[in-house]
């Protein structure tokens, strides 16, 4: 996990130096939102399968 976080930080920092920082942050934000929605759907499905 720490290696992944370090890679993201280095990628965003590198993109910022080249003038693409906002685009890199948008991609990271979209990825984090995707993971959050996936976890939410997993939790909902787990609850639904227990109750049905």
N, C-alpha and C positions, 0 to 999 in steps of 0.2 A: 504494500500500500504506500509506503514511504517512497519507494522508487517511482511509482506512478505519479505521486504528487510532485516529486522533484522534476520529473519529465515535463509535467504540465507547467510548472513554474518556469522552467528553462525555456520552453516553447513560447510562452506568453512574453517573457522578457526579451527573447530574440525577436519576436514579431514586433514588439514595441520599439526596439532599436531600428528596425527597418521601416517603421511607419504603419505597420499593420496591427497594432495593438488592439484596437477596438474590434476588428474582425476576429482576432484570436480569442478575445474575451467573449464575444458572441457565440463562437463555436463551443467554448468551454461551458458557458451558461446553458446552451441547448443540450449538451451532453448530460449535464447535471440534472436538468429538468426531465430528460428522458429516463434517467436512472430512477429519479423520484417517482415518476408515474409508473414505471415498471414495478417498483416495490409496492406502491399503493395497490396496483391491480393484483399482484401476487397475494397481498393480504386480504383483499376483498374476495378473491376466488377461494382462498383457504377457508375463510369464514363461511362463504356460501356453500361450499362442499360439506362442511360440518353440519350445517343446519338443514340441508335438503335431504 
